[in-house]
Amino acid sequence: MPRVAVVTDSTASLPSTMYEQYQIDIVPYYVHIKGKALRDTVDVTTGELCDYLTSLPDDAALPTTACPGPGDYRQAFIAAARRARDIVSIHMTSIGSGAYQAARLGREMALEHLRDARITVLDTQNVSMCQGWLSLQAARAALEDASLADVVELVQRLMPRARMFQTGDTLRYLYMGGRIGRAKHLLASLLSIRPIVSIEDGVIAAAAVARSRTASLQRITTLVEKAVGLGQRARIALTHAAAPEDAEDLRARLVQVIEPIEVLMCELSPALAVHSGPGTVGVCYLAEPS
């Protein structure tokens, strides 16, 4: 039995089989559709969510999302404590999401019940499979009997090495979800461009623009090649929302310019797809120390 249990949110977007394989406990976000609160990846799939979004007229209200509450995390921590005394809880950026703060509150609630437990809550300042890679590497270390201090140190050391580049057909969903401003949305619409976004210091930021789907995938490939650096290896995760062909296209481009240690194909969780929209495709990579 490992000394450390790893907890993360559904926004980590790992392939579902890996949560069980690496004993990662997942706490689902909520997707609100027509007054119903659906558990992310449990009550609604990415395909179902994207089908619903594409069926909506342009002036229709979009689904909304909510992070897990402190009680959800309390329950998850108590469950995780049944198999390990210590717990590390790994979350998406606290800027724009309340998950990190909710987990901190859930930690205090759980510790009233778990007198001997130690729970460390981490803000990755990232999202999607960047969060997923950090959770996965933490779980792998835990299964090798790493201590809580060692797992926390590993995640903190890897955080600057995790980065995302993502593109889609439109910024409408990011704008409607409050993730970008109106000016950026209007400019992209008027110029008919495909923005490429990343996360900088925990905030969504523009990384580049392209005029077509093909150009955007090639631009992402170039960005990753430059960012990873000559002679450096990386783990890459291709992420998408109902766009597996584009994800495969991007994978084929990337493996020509970098030497991946590990390649994963991942669907964005429905809670992320609400804000990025159908057709989104991107890559989250974790560069290895040189």
C-alpha angles and dihedrals in degrees: 000000000000120000091226131050119204121219125184141159129263088250088076084083096205117163106275094241092059095063090064095036093055097031095243115163112220126207111199126226118221128249114201115210122170092340095312123117108219122190111241112254090355106067097017133033128212091249092053092047093049092048089053093048094050090050093057122098115241094256096048122114112257125228116268132217136219131192121238115276127241089261091057090054093044089056092047093049093049090050092048091050089065089074103030136022095219127053134195116197116200122198144180120258113306089220104093096005132072095206096103093051092043090052091050090054090045088052092057091048092049094048089060085066100032103056097175100038127109117208124186118192117203132196107210093194084222141080146216117016092351084069087040095054092050091049092047095049090047090052092048090052091047091053088055088058098258116168124244090256091051093049093048091048090050094052093046091049092050097045095087089049095059117087139163134210117185138170138184144174094266145007090223095105095047089049096047089048092053095246095122136023129262094249094059091047093051094045093052091047094049094048094043092228132150108231120213112213135194137175118259119182090341096309131105108253136179111254101174144323134236136188100224143020092257092047092049092053091049091047091053089050091054092047092052093046091054095042097048092048136214114311094004121122129215145187110238132198120192108213128193146160108224091326107106094149092056090047090053090047090053091047091053091051095047097050088058094060105033135034105238119207091199134006125201130182110213137178115222109246114256090250089060094041089058088066100036100038136218114314095035114146132175149135133251113196135186112205117215120232110264 
